[in-house]
Amino acid sequence: MPVFSHAENYNHEQLVFCRRDEVGLKAIIAVHDTTLGNALGGTRRWCYASEAEAIMDVLRLSEGMTYKSAAAGLAMGGAKSVILLDTPGQEPTEAQARAMGRFVETLEGAYIAAEDVGVSPQFCAWMRDETHHVMGDQDNGGDPSPFTSLGCFHAMKSCLAFAGRPIDFAGVTVAIQGLGATGFKLAKLVREAGGDVIATDVNPHAIRRATEELGVRVLADDEDLFALEDVDIIAPCALGGVLGPKHIENLKAPMICGTANNILVDPESDAQLLKERGIVYAPDFISNAGGVIRLAGLYLGMTEAQVDTKVDEIEETTLTILKNTANHASAYDAAVAFAKQRIEAGRRASTT
Ligand code: NAD
């Protein structure tokens, strides 16, 4: 795979590889952009079909982090790391985590690791035994999902406002895919605000908990979440790449706003299709920024109150971007332009 040209296509600053056979670590760190500051992004443990797929994932995800942090108004750049597993679901070990921590340390703070798929607060704590450039262990921000869910809930309010609806969840039905760390808490917020939730999860325990504790209605086996009628907001909160042209064609819901990263199969063309269909789409890197705001905010020395204010600002940022969509090909384009403006302003400020 032509690694340098890929990194160049995405405009990356660094793409660094690490192999430590004795602890089963094969990892990649991608630092996309540090114009606004050092770059925080999760460490993903995943079994990729190929090394090329892992490289593409880390390049794409780290670019997304640059826009997410910039749009959230953080003095942070964007980066991400991946640990390539030999088999799916391979158990994390302390030795692997510590070796990853030492790898992170070699970048001397340009990259700050955090939780992502397959990485727990315990894994972060083990990494932190080797480097200070880790957030997300119990003593350093912990689980960021409550902040991610709250930020997404704020973004939903902006979707309602932009659609000309009252900012009131009474009578609003939200369809949630995935009742894990973020989806469950989002369902709770919607239910507490008086809204209805219909949801699906591949894990029966997650479903039972949400029905028992929140009174969530479960999607029937023959129902397709993305084709449901009488739903106001669809919230993908599980996987990426769940909305492509086929689903968008059949969507009946007028709004999309979830916590999942990379909801759209092809953000540029799919967001354009959503705009053409008049469906309000809160770009995912805006709606799910609560977690990074929390961890980056604490890393940057913000107080809890300052972090909370920044998470609340997601509502205003989402509305601004939705309004800006009129001047762009899509809400995704409007969001990227919004983030790039902030990066450019940071670049100018640092050179004057
Ligand atoms: P999680 O693993 O806690 O929950 C995901 C849930 O989705 C699980 O309950 C799982 O069983 C379910 N699921 C998996 N495949 C499914 C499918 N095909 N259909 C229905 N349900 C399915 O993860 P999370 O922390 O809630 O993160 C969810 C998404 O949000 C991910 O894309 C993640 O990258 C993104 N995200 C999370 C955070 C955070 O703070 N945790 C921050 C930003 C973005």
Residues whose N, C-alpha, C, O or C-beta is under 5 A from the ligand:
A	BS01	NAD	P144 S145 T148 Q177 G178 L179 G180 A181 T182 G183 T200 D201 V202 N203 A206 C237 A238 L239 G240 T259 A260 N261 N288 G291
